[in-house]
Amino acid sequence: MTDPQLWLSVLEIGSFFGLIALAYQLTLIGAGFFNFAIGPYAMAAALGASWLTIQVKIPVALSLLLGLVIAVAASALTELLVVRQVQKRSGRGELPALVAVTAVLFIVQQGAGAIFGRPALPGQVLVSFGPWKIGGAYLSGPAAVLIVSTALIFLAVSLWMRYSRTGRLLRAVGDNRSAAALLGLPVGRIRLIAFVLAGLIAGAAGLLYAPKTGVAFTSGLAWTLVGFLALVIGGTGRTWAPLVGGLLLGAIQVFAPFYFGSMGPTTVVLLIALLFFAFRPQGLFSTRVRL
């Protein structure tokens, strides 16, 4: 555990997990809803960008931009055509919408496989630079971009949530949708903004992480699970709580094999998830309510 290269890997993997968890958090706060299709949005963005670059020969910058468009469009359509319609017909019930969005997860996954192909593709890098030697470790260019971008995204979202009118409205709608509607707040528009931002962050996460591992149409389900677990561990009480959960989950992924073998990460992650569900379902950081 003293190897600095391993700790850089924790930062890199944890940053990705944190971004996926942040996308979850935005839909949860703004719409009161767990969007389990977050992972497939990230996968579709990364796989689409790689396919457009490799197969269609589109410039990398344009491919990355179109990848973000794919993720944002998929997220917005999920809210407009699936979640909103199902909740409207089921009396705003959460279970039917959760079942419907789970179906969206597999639709996006299989659709990406049908359109972009089933073989894994390498992630695309806009500009190649690095690596740099930091102490006894080497930091690659894509890893540096991922870590720095994650810090900037969390900072921007935190400031937006705290100081912008839209960010405050998003929190108000998430706290009590019925009361917000009675006060005349634009509930539907705020929910859509939450889904659009979640899709944008998920797409960025997939594009930033794909150069490390590559991407396949099956990647979305695994990314959905780790993002959800990172949110469960970190909680939703602070904007940066998902990043803490992601980094802890990244540390487990990196260090568990040294102590428990190849099955270690899965076993330890599931055990920790069970402990949090049983004893601290609100996560490490929960919202404090003063009476």
N, C-alpha and C positions, 0 to 999 in steps of 0.2 A: 504493500500500500504506500510505500515511499517513492515509487517510481513516478516522476513528474509527467511522463508520457501518459500514464493511466489517468492522471487527474485532468489532463487536457482532454482526454476522451470522455471523461465524465462531463466536463463543461460542454463539449460538442453535442453529445447524445442528450444530456439534460436540457440543453437549450431547445432542441427540437421537440422533446416531450413537453416542455413548458409552453411552447407556441401552440401546439395542438390543444393543450389543456386551456390556454387562454381563449382559443376559439370556442371551446365548450362553454367557458365561463360567460362570454358575451351573450350567447343565446340563452343561457340559464338566467342571467340577470335581466336581460331585455325582454325575454319572452316567457320566462319561467318554464323552460323546456330543455331537456337533454337531446341535443341533435346528434344521434349516433352515426350520422353520415359524414362527420367531420373528416375522418381518416380518408375515405374515398375521395373527398374534394381535393385533399392534398395529393393523393396518388394521381388523380386525373390531371391536375395541373402539371405535375412533374413528368408523367408519362406522355401527356399530350405535347409538352414542349420538346421532349427528346424525340418523339416521332416526327414532329414538324421539322426539326433540325436535320435529322438523319435521313428520313425518307422523302420529305418534300423539299429539302434543301433551303428552307427558309432561314434567314440570318438568326443567330442565337438571340439577340436582343428582342427581336420581334416574336420569336417563339416563346421566350419567357413571359413577355407581355400577354400573349394569347393564352398561355397557361393560366395566368392569373384571371383572365376573363372567363375561362372555362370554370374555374373554382367559384368565382363570384356568381356567375350565371346559375350554376348548379345549386348553390346555396339559396339564392333568391327564389328560384323556381320551387325549391323544396318548401319554402314558407308559403308562397302564393298559391301553388297548385296542390300541395299535399297537406301540410300541417294546418293551415288556416281553414281549408275546406273541410277536412276531417273534423276539426274541433267545432266548426260551425254546425255540422250535422249531428255531432255526438254530444251537444250541450257542453262544449269546451272540456270534454273529458280528456285526460292525459293518456290513458292506456291505449285507446284506438290510434291516437296520433303517434305514440311510441312504436306501435306495431307497424304503422304506415311508413314511418321514417326508417325503420329497420329494413323494410322492403326497398326503400330508396337506396340504402347502403348497398344491397346486392345488385340493384338495377344499375347504379353508377359503376360498380365494380365489373359486372359482366359487360356493360356497354363499352367501358374503356377497353376491355380485352378484345371485344369484337371490332372496335374502330381502330385502335392503335396497335393491336397485335398482342399475343400472349407471351412471347419471349421478353425477358427482362432487358431493359435498355439502360445505358449509362446516363447519369445526370449531366446536365449541360452547365457549363461555367462561362459566364460572360467575359471575364478577363482572368487570365492565368498569371499568378504571381506567387512568390514564396517558393519553398518553405523557409521559415526563419527558425533559428536555434534560440530557444529560451531556456537558459539553464542547461539541464540535461535532456530537454525534450525538443521536438520539432513540431512547429505549428504550420500546417499547410494553409495555402491561400483560401480554399473553400471553407475550412474550419474557422479561420479568422473572420471571414465574412458572415458565417452563421452566428458566431458568438456575439460579434459586434451588432449585427442586425437585430438579434434577439433583445439585447439590452436597449437598443433604440426603440424597438416596437413596444416593449413593456413601458418604457418611459413615456412615449407618445400616448399610449392608451391611458396610462395613469393620469397624465395631465388633462387629456380630453375628458375623461370621466369626471374629474374633479372640477374643472374650470369652465367647460363649455356648456351651453344651455342644452344641447342635444344629449350630452353625456349625463347631465342631471335628470333630464326627462327619461332617459333609458332606465336609470336606477329607480325612478318613481314608478314607471310602468311595471318594472319587475317586482317591486315591493307589493303593489296592490293594483292589479290590472282593472278591477271593477271600479275602485275609487278613482283611478286615473281617468277612466272613461266618463264617470259622472262629472268630473271636473272639466271635461271637454278637452282633455289632452289627446293628441293624435296617436292613439294606441297602435293602430295598424301601421302607420308610417314608422313609428319607433321600432316596432317588432321587425319590420323589413330592414331597417338600418342595422339592427343587431345581427340579423342573418347575413347581410351583405358584408359587414366587417368581419364576421366569423369566417366567411368564405375567403375573403381577401387574406386574412392571417393564415388560414389553413393552406391556401395556395402558396403563399410565401414560404411557409414551413416546408412544404414538399419540395419546392424548387431549391431551397437552400440546403436541404439534407440529402437530396438525391445524388449529388456528386460523391458523397461518401460511400453509399451502399448500392447505388443503382435503384431502379424502380421497376416493378412489375404490376400487372393488374390486380394481383392478390395482396399487394402491400397495404392496401387501404384498411382491411379488417384488422391487421396487427397494429397499425397506427391508431385506429379508433380505440382499441383496448388500452394501449399504453397512455394515450392522452386522457382517457377517462380515469385511469388509475392515478395519474399524476394530479388530476383535479381532486380526486377523493382524498389523496394524501395531503395536498396543500390546502384545500378548502377554498372557499369563495369570499372570505371576509376581507381580503385585501386584493388589489389588482395584481400584485406581484406574487401572491400565494401560489398560483399554478407553476411559477418558475421554481419556487422552493420544492414543490412536489416533483417537478420534472428532474431537478438536480438530484434529489434523493433517489428517485427511480433510476436515473442514469448511473449513480454510484452502485446500486444493486446490480445493474446489468454488467458493469465493468468488473466489479470485485467478487461477486458471488461465485463465478466459475473457479476462482482460485481456492475456494474453501469447500464447495459443494459439488464440483464437477460440472459437466455440460448441462445437466438438468437444474443446476442451482438457481439461475436467475428466475426461471418460471416458478419454481417451488417457493422461493423466498418472496417474490412479488405477490403471489397468490396468498401466502400466509399473512403478509403485511396488510394486504387488502382486506382479508377477513377480520383481522384485528381492528382495523379502522372502522369497518362497517359495524362491528360489534360494540366497540368501546368509544369511538370518537367519529361518528358518521359525518360531523360537520367539518372534519379535516383539522389540520394544525392551526389554521387561522380562520376563525369564525367572526361573524358580525356581532359586535357588542350593542346591546339595546339598553339604553338607560331609561329608567322609569322615574 
